[in-house]
């Protein structure tokens, strides 16, 4: 029995690690890049409905360079604006999903001549999903056993993954409907053009026959 229980725990642990790795790879997108002076870079992320979105950035020091940043949603709504800040962050619960864009602009201070190679190293982090769950304290607050806490973590991870899968399924359906609509319009236009040329050809044949008969070139 102890071996069975130990094997079951090991299986649950491996399953949990696998799901959490998949969950983290899907919901966390962090990277770093060099932002040249007086240039702008924008990055977009598709965010499902009913998801908490966390965006943060941090720029390393750069001589006479300031970083402006803003986050805009799918409807053009501004969610964050910072001017001349080396770091910034936002946390927002997204009720209606769509594409969210973070733009970063590096400005050179007034009166400073821009030189070749002026740039700042910037790190950006897009994070989807709630970060409010304090799993470490669940054991004391809700009197949960460690295995139950692990199950709670897995449950939350699966729920978030399910939400994201549903969102991308909706986006796929929208794109499929749009493609079908475009294909239908193209087919209609093609049929209309073919019909027009057939009618025009018949009319031209009738007109030529009539002309040649008038000229007594054919019977």
NUSELO-450947 format. One record per residue (C-alpha): chain; x, y, z; residue in one letter; residue number from 1. Coordinates in nm, 4 decimals. Layout:
BEGIN
<kette:A&u:X&v:Y&w:Z&rest:A&nr:NUM>
...
% end
This chain:
BEGIN
<kette:A&u:0.0000&v:0.0000&w:0.0000&rest:X&nr:1>
<kette:A&u:0.2842&v:0.2372&w:0.0839&rest:X&nr:2>
<kette:A&u:0.4422&v:0.1730&w:-0.2559&rest:X&nr:3>
<kette:A&u:0.1099&v:0.2411&w:-0.4309&rest:X&nr:4>
<kette:A&u:0.0601&v:0.5623&w:-0.2337&rest:X&nr:5>
<kette:A&u:0.4169&v:0.6689&w:-0.3040&rest:X&nr:6>
<kette:A&u:0.3750&v:0.5946&w:-0.6741&rest:X&nr:7>
<kette:A&u:0.0467&v:0.7867&w:-0.6816&rest:X&nr:8>
<kette:A&u:0.2090&v:1.0883&w:-0.5181&rest:X&nr:9>
<kette:A&u:0.4987&v:1.0724&w:-0.7617&rest:X&nr:10>
<kette:A&u:0.2573&v:1.0567&w:-1.0558&rest:X&nr:11>
<kette:A&u:0.0628&v:1.3544&w:-0.9212&rest:X&nr:12>
<kette:A&u:0.3872&v:1.5447&w:-0.8679&rest:X&nr:13>
<kette:A&u:0.5094&v:1.4752&w:-1.2219&rest:X&nr:14>
<kette:A&u:0.1695&v:1.5701&w:-1.3626&rest:X&nr:15>
<kette:A&u:0.1743&v:1.8898&w:-1.1610&rest:X&nr:16>
<kette:A&u:0.5236&v:1.9802&w:-1.2755&rest:X&nr:17>
<kette:A&u:0.4281&v:1.9159&w:-1.6379&rest:X&nr:18>
<kette:A&u:0.1120&v:2.1226&w:-1.6189&rest:X&nr:19>
<kette:A&u:0.2847&v:2.4065&w:-1.4375&rest:X&nr:20>
<kette:A&u:0.5646&v:2.4123&w:-1.6949&rest:X&nr:21>
<kette:A&u:0.3086&v:2.4240&w:-1.9744&rest:X&nr:22>
<kette:A&u:0.1086&v:2.6850&w:-1.7855&rest:X&nr:23>
<kette:A&u:0.4151&v:2.8995&w:-1.7304&rest:X&nr:24>
<kette:A&u:0.5299&v:2.8739&w:-2.0914&rest:X&nr:25>
<kette:A&u:0.1896&v:2.9852&w:-2.2159&rest:X&nr:26>
<kette:A&u:0.1150&v:3.2590&w:-1.9653&rest:X&nr:27>
<kette:A&u:0.4562&v:3.4178&w:-1.9140&rest:X&nr:28>
<kette:A&u:0.6388&v:3.5986&w:-2.1887&rest:X&nr:29>
<kette:A&u:0.9515&v:3.7798&w:-2.0711&rest:X&nr:30>
<kette:A&u:1.2341&v:3.9041&w:-2.2911&rest:X&nr:31>
<kette:A&u:1.5000&v:4.1746&w:-2.3188&rest:X&nr:32>
<kette:A&u:1.6162&v:4.3877&w:-2.6097&rest:X&nr:33>
<kette:A&u:1.8190&v:4.6988&w:-2.6950&rest:X&nr:34>
<kette:A&u:1.6160&v:5.0131&w:-2.7633&rest:X&nr:35>
<kette:A&u:1.8119&v:5.2621&w:-2.9800&rest:X&nr:36>
<kette:A&u:1.7870&v:5.6311&w:-2.8951&rest:X&nr:37>
<kette:A&u:1.4955&v:5.8225&w:-3.0500&rest:X&nr:38>
<kette:A&u:1.3286&v:5.5027&w:-3.1680&rest:X&nr:39>
<kette:A&u:1.0103&v:5.3218&w:-3.0702&rest:X&nr:40>
<kette:A&u:0.9364&v:4.9523&w:-3.0337&rest:X&nr:41>
<kette:A&u:0.5913&v:4.7982&w:-2.9886&rest:X&nr:42>
<kette:A&u:0.4967&v:4.4478&w:-2.8737&rest:X&nr:43>
<kette:A&u:0.1516&v:4.2885&w:-2.8805&rest:X&nr:44>
<kette:A&u:-0.0101&v:4.0022&w:-2.6927&rest:X&nr:45>
<kette:A&u:-0.3476&v:3.8329&w:-2.7395&rest:X&nr:46>
<kette:A&u:-0.5288&v:3.8325&w:-2.4045&rest:X&nr:47>
<kette:A&u:-0.8379&v:3.6137&w:-2.3431&rest:X&nr:48>
<kette:A&u:-1.1510&v:3.7513&w:-2.1799&rest:X&nr:49>
<kette:A&u:-1.1765&v:3.7097&w:-1.8037&rest:X&nr:50>
<kette:A&u:-0.7992&v:3.7117&w:-1.7549&rest:X&nr:51>
<kette:A&u:-0.5735&v:3.9204&w:-1.5359&rest:X&nr:52>
<kette:A&u:-0.3034&v:4.0938&w:-1.7403&rest:X&nr:53>
<kette:A&u:0.0261&v:4.2065&w:-1.5893&rest:X&nr:54>
<kette:A&u:0.2735&v:4.4067&w:-1.7973&rest:X&nr:55>
<kette:A&u:0.5997&v:4.5456&w:-1.6677&rest:X&nr:56>
<kette:A&u:0.9188&v:4.6877&w:-1.8117&rest:X&nr:57>
<kette:A&u:1.2552&v:4.7971&w:-1.6742&rest:X&nr:58>
<kette:A&u:1.5333&v:4.9855&w:-1.8525&rest:X&nr:59>
<kette:A&u:1.8989&v:4.9858&w:-1.7579&rest:X&nr:60>
<kette:A&u:2.0627&v:5.3278&w:-1.7112&rest:X&nr:61>
<kette:A&u:2.1544&v:5.5176&w:-2.0287&rest:X&nr:62>
<kette:A&u:2.3268&v:5.8526&w:-2.0708&rest:X&nr:63>
<kette:A&u:2.0781&v:6.1382&w:-2.1371&rest:X&nr:64>
<kette:A&u:1.8051&v:5.8959&w:-2.2462&rest:X&nr:65>
<kette:A&u:1.4499&v:5.8782&w:-2.1151&rest:X&nr:66>
<kette:A&u:1.1947&v:5.6029&w:-2.1712&rest:X&nr:67>
<kette:A&u:0.8278&v:5.6745&w:-2.2405&rest:X&nr:68>
<kette:A&u:0.5808&v:5.3856&w:-2.2408&rest:X&nr:69>
<kette:A&u:0.2131&v:5.3225&w:-2.2942&rest:X&nr:70>
<kette:A&u:-0.0222&v:5.0248&w:-2.3152&rest:X&nr:71>
<kette:A&u:-0.3238&v:5.0388&w:-2.5466&rest:X&nr:72>
<kette:A&u:-0.6098&v:4.7880&w:-2.5667&rest:X&nr:73>
<kette:A&u:-0.8081&v:4.6508&w:-2.8613&rest:X&nr:74>
<kette:A&u:-1.0620&v:4.9372&w:-2.8517&rest:X&nr:75>
<kette:A&u:-0.7929&v:5.2047&w:-2.8398&rest:X&nr:76>
<kette:A&u:-0.8277&v:5.2498&w:-2.4643&rest:X&nr:77>
<kette:A&u:-0.5090&v:5.3594&w:-2.2878&rest:X&nr:78>
<kette:A&u:-0.4306&v:5.1364&w:-1.9892&rest:X&nr:79>
<kette:A&u:-0.0920&v:5.2763&w:-1.8870&rest:X&nr:80>
<kette:A&u:0.1166&v:5.5837&w:-1.9661&rest:X&nr:81>
<kette:A&u:0.4587&v:5.6679&w:-1.8235&rest:X&nr:82>
<kette:A&u:0.6877&v:5.9537&w:-1.9256&rest:X&nr:83>
<kette:A&u:1.0602&v:5.9467&w:-1.8598&rest:X&nr:84>
<kette:A&u:1.0410&v:5.6475&w:-1.6256&rest:X&nr:85>
<kette:A&u:1.3017&v:5.3710&w:-1.6204&rest:X&nr:86>
<kette:A&u:1.0440&v:5.1188&w:-1.5064&rest:X&nr:87>
<kette:A&u:0.6690&v:5.0798&w:-1.5003&rest:X&nr:88>
<kette:A&u:0.3973&v:4.8202&w:-1.4551&rest:X&nr:89>
<kette:A&u:0.0233&v:4.7696&w:-1.4777&rest:X&nr:90>
<kette:A&u:-0.2256&v:4.5106&w:-1.3552&rest:X&nr:91>
<kette:A&u:-0.5669&v:4.4961&w:-1.5161&rest:X&nr:92>
<kette:A&u:-0.8523&v:4.2448&w:-1.5170&rest:X&nr:93>
<kette:A&u:-0.9537&v:4.2092&w:-1.8817&rest:X&nr:94>
<kette:A&u:-1.3272&v:4.1593&w:-1.9256&rest:X&nr:95>
<kette:A&u:-1.3189&v:4.1697&w:-2.3059&rest:X&nr:96>
<kette:A&u:-1.0245&v:3.9994&w:-2.4690&rest:X&nr:97>
<kette:A&u:-0.8232&v:4.1199&w:-2.7637&rest:X&nr:98>
<kette:A&u:-0.4812&v:4.2432&w:-2.8655&rest:X&nr:99>
<kette:A&u:-0.2940&v:4.4560&w:-2.6121&rest:X&nr:100>
<kette:A&u:0.0107&v:4.6528&w:-2.7244&rest:X&nr:101>
<kette:A&u:0.3013&v:4.7885&w:-2.5222&rest:X&nr:102>
<kette:A&u:0.5045&v:5.0640&w:-2.6917&rest:X&nr:103>
<kette:A&u:0.8379&v:5.1949&w:-2.5636&rest:X&nr:104>
<kette:A&u:1.0105&v:5.5113&w:-2.6875&rest:X&nr:105>
<kette:A&u:1.3645&v:5.6152&w:-2.6002&rest:X&nr:106>
<kette:A&u:1.4111&v:5.9949&w:-2.6014&rest:X&nr:107>
<kette:A&u:1.7394&v:6.1819&w:-2.5968&rest:X&nr:108>
<kette:A&u:1.7491&v:6.4758&w:-2.3563&rest:X&nr:109>
<kette:A&u:1.7104&v:6.8225&w:-2.5059&rest:X&nr:110>
<kette:A&u:2.0432&v:6.9739&w:-2.6046&rest:X&nr:111>
<kette:A&u:2.2249&v:6.6405&w:-2.6157&rest:X&nr:112>
<kette:A&u:2.3591&v:6.5324&w:-2.9524&rest:X&nr:113>
<kette:A&u:2.2703&v:6.1766&w:-3.0432&rest:X&nr:114>
<kette:A&u:2.5723&v:5.9611&w:-3.1115&rest:X&nr:115>
<kette:A&u:2.6044&v:5.6261&w:-3.2824&rest:X&nr:116>
<kette:A&u:2.5417&v:5.3302&w:-3.0566&rest:X&nr:117>
<kette:A&u:2.3245&v:5.5147&w:-2.8035&rest:X&nr:118>
<kette:A&u:2.0750&v:5.2599&w:-2.6752&rest:X&nr:119>
<kette:A&u:1.9200&v:5.1249&w:-2.3594&rest:X&nr:120>
<kette:A&u:1.8706&v:4.7654&w:-2.2601&rest:X&nr:121>
<kette:A&u:1.5049&v:4.7066&w:-2.1731&rest:X&nr:122>
<kette:A&u:1.3389&v:4.3982&w:-2.0235&rest:X&nr:123>
<kette:A&u:0.9678&v:4.3388&w:-2.0798&rest:X&nr:124>
<kette:A&u:0.7362&v:4.0929&w:-1.9071&rest:X&nr:125>
<kette:A&u:0.3854&v:3.9972&w:-2.0228&rest:X&nr:126>
<kette:A&u:0.2087&v:3.7831&w:-1.7652&rest:X&nr:127>
<kette:A&u:-0.1394&v:3.6334&w:-1.7974&rest:X&nr:128>
<kette:A&u:-0.3372&v:3.4898&w:-1.5095&rest:X&nr:129>
<kette:A&u:-0.4004&v:3.5826&w:-1.1522&rest:X&nr:130>
<kette:A&u:-0.1059&v:3.6348&w:-0.9236&rest:X&nr:131>
<kette:A&u:-0.3220&v:3.6832&w:-0.6160&rest:X&nr:132>
<kette:A&u:-0.3368&v:3.3213&w:-0.5057&rest:X&nr:133>
<kette:A&u:-0.1141&v:3.2764&w:-0.2021&rest:X&nr:134>
<kette:A&u:-0.0696&v:2.9014&w:-0.2128&rest:X&nr:135>
<kette:A&u:0.1934&v:2.9050&w:0.0601&rest:X&nr:136>
<kette:A&u:-0.0612&v:3.0199&w:0.3199&rest:X&nr:137>
<kette:A&u:-0.3472&v:2.7933&w:0.2129&rest:X&nr:138>
<kette:A&u:-0.2281&v:2.5218&w:0.4497&rest:X&nr:139>
<kette:A&u:-0.2882&v:2.7425&w:0.7522&rest:X&nr:140>
<kette:A&u:-0.5864&v:2.9475&w:0.6335&rest:X&nr:141>
<kette:A&u:-0.8007&v:2.6690&w:0.4879&rest:X&nr:142>
<kette:A&u:-0.6311&v:2.3837&w:0.6745&rest:X&nr:143>
<kette:A&u:-0.5372&v:2.2088&w:0.3525&rest:X&nr:144>
<kette:A&u:-0.2865&v:1.9296&w:0.3309&rest:X&nr:145>
<kette:A&u:0.0139&v:1.9726&w:0.0987&rest:X&nr:146>
<kette:A&u:-0.1362&v:1.7363&w:-0.1595&rest:X&nr:147>
<kette:A&u:-0.4587&v:1.9410&w:-0.1539&rest:X&nr:148>
<kette:A&u:-0.2609&v:2.2607&w:-0.2084&rest:X&nr:149>
<kette:A&u:-0.0912&v:2.0981&w:-0.5075&rest:X&nr:150>
<kette:A&u:-0.4320&v:2.0004&w:-0.6431&rest:X&nr:151>
<kette:A&u:-0.5533&v:2.3593&w:-0.5959&rest:X&nr:152>
<kette:A&u:-0.2540&v:2.4871&w:-0.7938&rest:X&nr:153>
<kette:A&u:-0.3262&v:2.2365&w:-1.0708&rest:X&nr:154>
<kette:A&u:-0.6949&v:2.3285&w:-1.0694&rest:X&nr:155>
<kette:A&u:-0.6176&v:2.6989&w:-1.1122&rest:X&nr:156>
<kette:A&u:-0.3642&v:2.6235&w:-1.3850&rest:X&nr:157>
<kette:A&u:-0.6084&v:2.4034&w:-1.5765&rest:X&nr:158>
<kette:A&u:-0.8834&v:2.6651&w:-1.5392&rest:X&nr:159>
<kette:A&u:-0.6592&v:2.9365&w:-1.6835&rest:X&nr:160>
<kette:A&u:-0.5488&v:2.7121&w:-1.9681&rest:X&nr:161>
<kette:A&u:-0.9112&v:2.6227&w:-2.0407&rest:X&nr:162>
<kette:A&u:-1.0056&v:2.9921&w:-2.0523&rest:X&nr:163>
<kette:A&u:-0.7245&v:3.0642&w:-2.2953&rest:X&nr:164>
<kette:A&u:-0.8151&v:2.7665&w:-2.5149&rest:X&nr:165>
<kette:A&u:-1.1769&v:2.8839&w:-2.5329&rest:X&nr:166>
<kette:A&u:-1.0604&v:3.2314&w:-2.6310&rest:X&nr:167>
<kette:A&u:-0.8398&v:3.1046&w:-2.9126&rest:X&nr:168>
<kette:A&u:-1.1205&v:2.8769&w:-3.0276&rest:X&nr:169>
<kette:A&u:-1.3469&v:3.1824&w:-3.0530&rest:X&nr:170>
<kette:A&u:-1.0763&v:3.3702&w:-3.2456&rest:X&nr:171>
<kette:A&u:-1.0368&v:3.0729&w:-3.4785&rest:X&nr:172>
<kette:A&u:-1.4127&v:3.0674&w:-3.5390&rest:X&nr:173>
<kette:A&u:-1.4113&v:3.4414&w:-3.6130&rest:X&nr:174>
<kette:A&u:-1.1243&v:3.4031&w:-3.8599&rest:X&nr:175>
<kette:A&u:-1.2923&v:3.1036&w:-4.0225&rest:X&nr:176>
<kette:A&u:-1.6177&v:3.2985&w:-4.0619&rest:X&nr:177>
<kette:A&u:-1.4259&v:3.5940&w:-4.2049&rest:X&nr:178>
<kette:A&u:-1.2454&v:3.3663&w:-4.4520&rest:X&nr:179>
<kette:A&u:-1.5716&v:3.2013&w:-4.5553&rest:X&nr:180>
<kette:A&u:-1.7273&v:3.5442&w:-4.6082&rest:X&nr:181>
<kette:A&u:-1.4328&v:3.6565&w:-4.8235&rest:X&nr:182>
<kette:A&u:-1.4436&v:3.3321&w:-5.0238&rest:X&nr:183>
<kette:A&u:-1.8188&v:3.3756&w:-5.0795&rest:X&nr:184>
<kette:A&u:-1.7677&v:3.7340&w:-5.2003&rest:X&nr:185>
<kette:A&u:-1.4859&v:3.6286&w:-5.4332&rest:X&nr:186>
<kette:A&u:-1.6982&v:3.3444&w:-5.5731&rest:X&nr:187>
<kette:A&u:-1.9906&v:3.5829&w:-5.6270&rest:X&nr:188>
<kette:A&u:-1.7677&v:3.8358&w:-5.8057&rest:X&nr:189>
<kette:A&u:-1.6164&v:3.5614&w:-6.0217&rest:X&nr:190>
<kette:A&u:-1.9617&v:3.4297&w:-6.1130&rest:X&nr:191>
<kette:A&u:-2.0817&v:3.7831&w:-6.1925&rest:X&nr:192>
<kette:A&u:-1.7785&v:3.8472&w:-6.4171&rest:X&nr:193>
<kette:A&u:-1.8217&v:3.5149&w:-6.5992&rest:X&nr:194>
<kette:A&u:-2.1928&v:3.5837&w:-6.6481&rest:X&nr:195>
<kette:A&u:-2.1158&v:3.9312&w:-6.7806&rest:X&nr:196>
<kette:A&u:-1.8639&v:3.7980&w:-7.0339&rest:X&nr:197>
<kette:A&u:-2.1049&v:3.5255&w:-7.1490&rest:X&nr:198>
<kette:A&u:-2.3842&v:3.7798&w:-7.1999&rest:X&nr:199>
<kette:A&u:-2.1441&v:4.0198&w:-7.3710&rest:X&nr:200>
<kette:A&u:-2.0174&v:3.7417&w:-7.6030&rest:X&nr:201>
<kette:A&u:-2.3723&v:3.6411&w:-7.6990&rest:X&nr:202>
<kette:A&u:-2.4650&v:4.0016&w:-7.7646&rest:X&nr:203>
<kette:A&u:-2.1517&v:4.0553&w:-7.9735&rest:X&nr:204>
<kette:A&u:-2.2258&v:3.7443&w:-8.1824&rest:X&nr:205>
<kette:A&u:-2.5838&v:3.8604&w:-8.2378&rest:X&nr:206>
<kette:A&u:-2.4658&v:4.2101&w:-8.3318&rest:X&nr:207>
<kette:A&u:-2.2049&v:4.0792&w:-8.5785&rest:X&nr:208>
<kette:A&u:-2.4540&v:3.8430&w:-8.7427&rest:X&nr:209>
<kette:A&u:-2.6980&v:4.1285&w:-8.7813&rest:X&nr:210>
<kette:A&u:-2.4269&v:4.3507&w:-8.9297&rest:X&nr:211>
<kette:A&u:-2.3078&v:4.0884&w:-9.1799&rest:X&nr:212>
<kette:A&u:-2.6651&v:4.0149&w:-9.2879&rest:X&nr:213>
<kette:A&u:-2.7225&v:4.3818&w:-9.3554&rest:X&nr:214>
<kette:A&u:-2.4089&v:4.3855&w:-9.5674&rest:X&nr:215>
<kette:A&u:-2.5314&v:4.0666&w:-9.7415&rest:X&nr:216>
<kette:A&u:-2.2126&v:3.8885&w:-9.6446&rest:X&nr:217>
<kette:A&u:-2.3993&v:3.5942&w:-9.4954&rest:X&nr:218>
<kette:A&u:-2.7449&v:3.4486&w:-9.5423&rest:X&nr:219>
% end
